Amino acid sequence: MTDKPRVWVSRPTFPGVIARLEPHFEVTVEDTERKLGPSELAARLARQDAVIVGLKDRIGAAEVGAAERLRIVANLAVGYDNIDVDAMSAAGIAVSNTADVLNESVADYAWALLLGAARRMTAAERWLRAGHWHATEFKAWLGSDVRGRTLGILGMGRIGQAIAHRAVGFGMPVIYHNRSPLPEAVERACHARHVDKAQLLGESDFLVLALPLTPRTRHAVGAPELALMKPTALLINIARGGIVDDAALAAALRDRRLAGAALDVFEGEPKLHPALLTLDNVVLSPHIASATTETRRAMTSVAVDNVLALFGHGPHAGRPPNIVNPNVL
């Protein structure tokens, strides 16, 4: 034991990056990836000055009730819907995220899902692995062209903008909806046009969701919104589960009121709505849009930078770069 401040890392990550903490902190890293129950999590937090956690770790007032030393919760994600920020602020605890470093990898993955859904790649692969071969049938496995079709983006932050930039190569007009339009210069750079939400839903051939999960955006796409979409349209969600009403989406896909979907996130994950698993017109992946070696290492580095900075160390000493509740500083 030392008199250094204590940092707990809730999951195995990149040891070489975490090692940057060791000159200044007593560091404990979990050696296996698992979800801790509320009481286990509270017990871990009670002994720490700083923690680096992930989306599996849901932290609210109860979990920090005995954490009298805790000064920062550094989240290994850009979203922080797993953390009750108001409760942390009330307790004087800073919350940080890993904004910006995952924009490009998530945008790449959004396009991978879009193209995979458009061309029915995962369903075709399952068919092939089952021992079938229909490639010689002229009308087998018909998908949808992408070039020239309309790309809609709901949530035009940095990730949404990165997705829009990639549409230029496909010759796709881009429309988007935010609460407020982007500056004209940003719209021009993205080749994008602001529309209201109803128009976005009605005109998009491919609708990508790239907005945060908040009480306002929960079920932002439910049965009424799905009813406004073209029956030939595809929905892609790389944002957060809960933005889409998965039961309503499953029903629309089952009834072919929507041509297809590609989902990296799910309401209630890691559980999935069981109907989604039975459908052949939806691509499913386990919340891995940021999962590249380079990006996950960069995310870890940002979390470490935030912890170091809060305690007066590193290039950002005294000025943590990604604090989401700066009022506590």
N, C-alpha and C positions, 0 to 999 in steps of 0.2 A: 504494500500500500504506500502511496505517496500523498503529498499535499497538493498535487496537481488537480485541476478540475477534471471531472469524469465525463466521458462521452460514451454513449452506447449506440451501436449500429445494429439495427434490428434484423439484418439479413447479410449473408455473404455477398461481397461485392468485389471491388478491385483492390487487392492488398497494397499494391504500390501507391495507389492514390490515398487510401486511408492512412498509410504510413506518414503522410505529411502532418497528421495530427499528433503523432507520438512525441515530438519534442516538447509539446505544450500541454498535453492531456494524458490522463490515464484512460486508455481506449479498450473497450470490450466490444467484440464483434460476435454476433451469433454465428455458429458454424453450420447451421441448417436453416433452410427456408421454411417457415411455418407461421400460421396465423395464431397469435396469442389471444387468449380470452381477456376480457376486461380486467379481471383481478390480476392476472399474470402481467398484463401490460402496465397496470398501475404500480405493481411492485417493482418492475424494472425502472419506471420513470422516477419513482420516489428517491432513488439513490443517485440521480444524474444531474449534471449541470447543463448538458446538451445531449440531444439525441438526433440521429439520422434514421428516418423511417421511410416506409413505402406505403402504397395504397392499401395493403392488407391491414395496416395498423390504424384503427379508428380511434381517434383521440379527442376526448371532450372533457368537460368539467370534472367528471368522476375520475377519469384516468390521471388527472394532474392534481387532484385534491390534496395529496400528500407530498407532492413534488416541490418542496419549498426551495430547492436549489436550482430548479430548472429555469434556464434563460432562453433557450431556443429549441424549437422543433423544426428540423430541416427535412423537408419532404423530398423524396426522390421521384419527383414528377412535376409537370408544369401545373396540373390541376391539383387542388387541395380540398376537394369535397370530403375527404376522409378525416379532416381536421375541423373542429369547431373553432373557427378563428375568433369569434366573439368571446368565447370562453377563455381562449388563450390570452386575448387582449386584457380581459378582466383580471387575469392572474398575472399580468405583466410579462408574459412569455411571447417572444418573437416567433413568427412562423415564416419560413422561407420556402421557395420552390426552385425549380430548375428551368425557368423560362428561357426560350430562344435556342438553346443548344440542341433541341430535338426537332426543330421546325422542318428541316430538310428531310430527315429520315422518315418522319411521319407523313410528310407530303408524298414522298416516294411510295410509301406503303399504301396510301389512299389510292394512288394510281394503279398499284398492283391489284388491289381489291376491285377497283372499277373495271379494269381490263379483264380480270379473271371472271367477274360476274357477267360482263358483256359477252364473253365468248364461252361461257359455261365450262370453264376449265376444270373446276374441282369435280363437277358432276361427271364430266367426260373421263377424268382420271379414275374415278371410282368404277365407272363402267368398264374401262379397260382392265383394271386390276381384277375385276370379277371374271375376266376371261372372254369378254365380248370384243367385237370389232365391227364398227359400222361406218368406218371412214369411207368405204367404197360406195355407200348409199348416198346418192346425190343430195338428198334433203335431210341427211342425218346431222344432228348436232348444230343446227343453225343458230347462230347468235346474233348479236347486234353490232353494226358498225359504230365506231366512235367518231371518226373524222366528220367534222361539220355539224355534229349534234350539239345541243345546248347543254352546257355545264352550269348547274346551279350550285351555289355555296351558301349555306346558312351558317353565319358566323365568320366574318372576314377579318379575323385577327392575323397574326403573323403566319400561322399555319395555313389558314384559308388563303392568304395571299400567295404563299409558296405553292399551294395547289393550283391556283389560278395561273401563275407564271408557266407551269408545265402544260397548260392547255393550248398555248400558242403553237406548239409543235404539232398538235392534232387539228389545227384549224377550227377550234371550237369557240363559238361565242360564249362569253361568260357573263352570267348575271348573279347578283348576290343580294342578300338581305342582312342588314345590321339594324340596330335601333337608330343609328345615325349613319349617313353616307360617309365614306372615306373622303379625304381631301382629293381634289381633282387630279393632282399630280400622281397620287397613289393609284387612283382608278385607271389613269392612262398607262401607268407602268404595268398594271395587272390586266389591261385590256378588258376591264370589267365595268358593268353597268348596274347601278343600284336600282332595285325594284321593291315593291311591297311584298309582304310574305305570301299573300294569295297568288300574286303573279309569279313569284319564284316557284311555288308549288305547281302551278298550272303549266308553266312553260318549260320546266327542266326535263331534259331527257335523262340526265344523270344528276342526282341531288346528293351532294356531299355535306355531311354535318361536321362542323368544326368549331363548335361553341362550347363554353364551359357549362358544367352542370350546376345550377343554382335553383333555389325554389321557383324562380320565374321561368326557367327553361325546362323544368321537369315536365315530361310529356309534351314538349314543344311540337312533337310530331306524334299525333294520336289518330284515332279513327277519323275525326273531321278533316284533318290535314291530309291524310292518305287518300281520302275521297276526292280531294282536289287534284291529285296527281294523275298524269296520263297512265292508262293501263299498260303502256309500253315502257314506262319509266323504270329506272333502277335507283335504289336508295343505298347510299354508302355511309356508314357511321364509324368514324375513327375518333370520336370525341369522348363521350362518356355514356355508359348505360344509364337508363333513366330518362335521357332526352327523348328517347323513342318509347312509346307504349308497345312493348314486345308482343303482348297478346293481340293487340290490334294489327300489328304488322304481320304476325303469323297468319291471322285470318285473311288479310288482304292478299298475301302471297298464295295461300291455299286456294282461294277462290279466283286467282288470276286477275284480281283487280289491280295488281301491281306485278310487273313482269319479273322482277327479281330484286335481290338485296345482297349486300356484302357487309358483314358486321364483324368488327374487331372488339366491340364492347357490348355489354349486355346488362339489362336491368336485373339486379340481384346477383350479379356475378360473384363467385364462380359458377353459380347455378344458372342454367339456361332454361328458357321457356321450353317445355318438352316438345311442343309442336314444331319449333324451329328445326329440331333434329330430324324430323320426318320429311322435310321438304327438299326437293331437288333443285329449287330455284333460288337458293340462298347460299352464299359463301360464308363460312364461319371460321374465325381464327381467335386465339385465346389472349386478346389484349397485348399484342406484340408489335404495335406500329412503331415504337421507338427502339425495338430490340435489334440494334446493331452493336457490334463491339465498340466502335468508335463513339457512338452516341451514349451508350450506357456508361462508358468510362467518363465521358464529358459531364454527364449528369452527376455522377459521383463527385467529380472534381468541383463542380459548382456548389454542391451541398457542403463539401469540405471547406471551400472558400467562405461560405456564409458563416459556418461555425468559427473558423479562424478569425474572421473579421470582427465578429461580435465580441470576441475576447481580446481584440486589439492586436492581432497577428496578421501577417501576410500582406499582399499588395493592396488589399481593400481595408486595412486595419481601421476599425471604428466606423466603417461604412459598408455593411453587408450589402452586396449588390442585388439581392433578390428577396427582400423582405416584403411580405404582403400586408403586414399591419405595422407600418412604420411609426404609428403613434406610440408604440411601446418603447421606442428607442430614446 
